[in-house]
Structures are given as structure tokens and as C-alpha cells.
Amino acid sequence: MSRRGDAGVARIEGLIIFVPGTRPGQHVKIRIIKVGRNYAIAQVI
């Protein structure tokens, strides 16, 4: 996630997923690239 906060956020089965370069309400297909303890970071495919 960038420092500017330009990442959309999704919640799937309790896991919070940050998707840099997206906006709230935007629907995109993603690929998870990093998984932390309570969150994941994804990229648009």
C-alpha cells in the first residue's frame, strides 16, 4: 500500500485485502501477492 493511501480495501472471509491503485466501490479481479497475519496485499490482474 502506498503512503498516499490510494489503495482499495476488500474483506473476504475475514481477511482484509489492500489493492493499491484502486478506488472504493471499484470492481476488479485481483491476485494476492503477499499475506500477513491479518491482511493481504493484492494486485489487479
DSSP file (Angstrom, degrees, kcal/mol; ACC not computed):
  #  RESIDUE AA STRUCTURE BP1 BP2  ACC     N-H-->O    O-->H-N    N-H-->O    O-->H-N    TCO  KAPPA ALPHA  PHI   PSI    X-CA   Y-CA   Z-CA
    1    1 A M              0   0    0      0, 0.0     2,-0.1     0, 0.0     6,-0.0   0.000 360.0 360.0 360.0 139.5    0.0    0.0    0.0
    2    2 A S    >   -     0   0    0      1,-0.1     3,-1.1     2,-0.0     5,-0.1  -0.361 360.0-117.2 -81.1 163.4    1.3    3.4   -0.9
    3    3 A R  T 3  S+     0   0    0      1,-0.2    -1,-0.1     2,-0.1     0, 0.0   0.719 111.8  66.1 -70.9 -20.5    1.8    6.2    1.6
    4    4 A R  T 3  S-     0   0    0      1,-0.0    -1,-0.2     2,-0.0    -2,-0.0   0.637 107.9-123.5 -76.5 -12.7   -0.7    8.3   -0.2
    5    5 A G    <   +     0   0    0     -3,-1.1     2,-0.5     1,-0.1    -2,-0.1   0.785  60.6 146.8  78.6  27.2   -3.5    5.8    0.7
    6    6 A D        +     0   0    0     17,-0.1    15,-2.3     2,-0.0    16,-0.5  -0.167  34.9 112.5 -91.2  43.2   -4.5    5.1   -2.9
    7    7 A A  E     -A   20   0A   0     -2,-0.5     2,-0.1    13,-0.3    16,-0.1  -0.943  61.3-135.5-117.7 135.3   -5.5    1.5   -2.2
    8    8 A G  E     -A   19   0A   0     11,-2.3    11,-2.9    -2,-0.4     2,-0.4  -0.466  21.9-140.1 -76.5 159.2   -8.9    0.0   -2.2
    9    9 A V  E     +A   18   0A   0      9,-0.2     2,-0.3    -2,-0.1     9,-0.2  -0.981  20.0 179.3-127.5 134.9   -9.8   -2.3    0.6
   10   10 A A  E     -A   17   0A   0      7,-2.6     7,-3.4    -2,-0.4     2,-0.5  -0.913  16.8-148.8-127.8 157.9  -11.7   -5.6    0.5
   11   11 A R  E     +A   16   0A   0     -2,-0.3     2,-0.5     5,-0.2     5,-0.2  -0.973  18.1 175.8-129.4 118.0  -12.7   -8.1    3.1
   12   12 A I  E >  S-A   15   0A   0      3,-2.2     3,-2.2    -2,-0.5    -2,-0.0  -0.979  73.6 -21.8-125.7 118.5  -13.0  -11.7    2.1
   13   13 A E  T 3  S-     0   0    0     -2,-0.5    -1,-0.1     1,-0.3     3,-0.1   0.860 127.9 -50.7  50.2  41.5  -13.8  -14.4    4.7
   14   14 A G  T 3  S+     0   0    0      1,-0.2     2,-0.5     0, 0.0    -1,-0.3   0.312 111.8 120.5  84.8  -8.6  -12.5  -12.0    7.4
   15   15 A L  E <   -A   12   0A   0     -3,-2.2    -3,-2.2    24,-0.0     2,-0.4  -0.780  59.0-137.3 -92.1 128.8   -9.2  -11.3    5.7
   16   16 A I  E     -Ab  11  39A   0     22,-1.1    24,-2.2    -2,-0.5     2,-0.5  -0.727  20.7-164.1 -85.7 129.8   -8.5   -7.6    4.9
   17   17 A I  E     -Ab  10  40A   0     -7,-3.4    -7,-2.6    -2,-0.4     2,-0.4  -0.968   7.1-156.0-122.0 124.0   -7.1   -7.2    1.4
   18   18 A F  E     -Ab   9  41A   0     22,-2.7    24,-2.8    -2,-0.5    -9,-0.2  -0.833   6.9-170.2 -97.0 132.8   -5.4   -4.0    0.2
   19   19 A V  E >   -A    8   0A   0    -11,-2.9   -11,-2.3    -2,-0.4     3,-1.1  -0.852  16.0-144.1-126.3  94.6   -5.3   -3.4   -3.5
   20   20 A P  E 3  S+A    7   0A   0      0, 0.0    24,-0.3     0, 0.0   -13,-0.3  -0.225  80.9  27.2 -58.3 143.3   -3.1   -0.4   -4.5
   21   21 A G  T 3  S+     0   0    0    -15,-2.3     2,-0.3     1,-0.3   -14,-0.2   0.560  99.2 104.6  84.2   9.0   -4.2    1.7   -7.4
   22   22 A T    <   -     0   0    0     -3,-1.1    -1,-0.3   -16,-0.5    -3,-0.1  -0.748  59.5-133.5-117.4 168.6   -7.9    1.1   -6.9
   23   23 A R    >   -     0   0    0     -2,-0.3     3,-2.0    -3,-0.1   -15,-0.1  -0.848  35.5 -85.3-119.4 155.2  -10.8    3.1   -5.5
   24   24 A P  T 3  S+     0   0    0      0, 0.0     3,-0.1     0, 0.0   -14,-0.1  -0.345 115.9  20.8 -57.1 135.4  -13.6    2.3   -3.1
   25   25 A G  T 3  S+     0   0    0      1,-0.3     2,-0.2    -3,-0.0   -17,-0.0   0.249  91.4 129.4  89.3 -12.5  -16.5    0.7   -4.9
   26   26 A Q    <   -     0   0    0     -3,-2.0     2,-0.6     1,-0.0    -1,-0.3  -0.565  51.4-142.3 -77.5 137.7  -14.4   -0.3   -7.9
   27   27 A H        +     0   0    0     -2,-0.2     2,-0.3    -3,-0.1    -1,-0.0  -0.905  34.2 153.7-103.9 121.7  -14.8   -4.0   -9.0
   28   28 A V        -     0   0    0     -2,-0.6     2,-0.4    17,-0.0    -6,-0.0  -0.948  44.8-113.4-140.7 159.0  -11.6   -5.6  -10.2
   29   29 A K        -     0   0    0     -2,-0.3    16,-2.3     2,-0.0     2,-0.3  -0.812  42.7-168.7 -91.5 138.2  -10.0   -9.1  -10.5
   30   30 A I  E     -C   44   0A   0     -2,-0.4     2,-0.4    14,-0.3    14,-0.2  -0.834  24.5-149.0-128.2 162.8   -7.0   -9.4   -8.2
   31   31 A R  E     -C   43   0A   0     12,-2.4    12,-2.3    -2,-0.3     2,-0.4  -0.996  27.9-127.3-127.8 125.0   -4.1  -11.8   -7.4
   32   32 A I  E     +C   42   0A   0     -2,-0.4    10,-0.3    10,-0.2     3,-0.1  -0.582  30.6 173.6 -74.4 128.3   -2.9  -11.9   -3.8
   33   33 A I  E     +     0   0A   0      8,-2.8     2,-0.3    -2,-0.4     9,-0.2   0.610  63.6  24.1-112.1 -18.0    0.8  -11.3   -3.8
   34   34 A K  E     -C   41   0A   0      7,-1.7     7,-2.6     2,-0.0     2,-0.5  -0.981  60.7-160.8-150.7 136.7    1.6  -11.1    0.0
   35   35 A V  E     -C   40   0A   0     -2,-0.3     5,-0.2     5,-0.2     2,-0.1  -0.976  11.1-178.9-122.9 124.9   -0.2  -12.5    3.0
   36   36 A G        -     0   0    0      3,-3.1    -2,-0.0    -2,-0.5     5,-0.0  -0.329  48.8 -82.8-102.3-169.0    0.4  -11.2    6.5
   37   37 A R  S    S+     0   0    0      1,-0.2     3,-0.0    -2,-0.1    -1,-0.0   0.927 122.8   5.6 -64.3 -46.8   -1.1  -12.3    9.8
   38   38 A N  S    S+     0   0    0    -23,-0.1   -22,-1.1   -22,-0.0     2,-0.3   0.245 129.5  39.4-123.1  11.0   -4.4  -10.4    9.4
   39   39 A Y  E     -b   16   0A   0    -24,-0.2    -3,-3.1   -22,-0.0     2,-0.3  -0.937  57.2-150.0-152.0 169.7   -4.2   -8.8    6.0
   40   40 A A  E     -bC  17  35A   0    -24,-2.2   -22,-2.7    -2,-0.3     2,-0.4  -0.972  11.6-139.8-142.2 157.9   -3.1   -9.4    2.4
   41   41 A I  E     -bC  18  34A   0     -7,-2.6    -8,-2.8    -2,-0.3    -7,-1.7  -0.976  26.7-177.6-118.7 134.9   -1.8   -7.2   -0.4
   42   42 A A  E     - C   0  32A   0    -24,-2.8     2,-0.3    -2,-0.4   -10,-0.2  -0.816  17.3-142.4-128.6 166.2   -3.0   -7.9   -3.9
   43   43 A Q  E     - C   0  31A   0    -12,-2.3   -12,-2.4    -2,-0.3     2,-0.2  -0.945  30.0-105.0-126.5 152.6   -2.5   -6.6   -7.5
   44   44 A V  E       C   0  30A   0     -2,-0.3   -14,-0.3   -24,-0.3   -16,-0.0  -0.541 360.0 360.0 -73.7 137.3   -5.0   -6.1  -10.2
   45   45 A I              0   0    0    -16,-2.3   -15,-0.2    -2,-0.2    -1,-0.1   0.394 360.0 360.0-111.2 360.0   -4.8   -8.7  -13.0
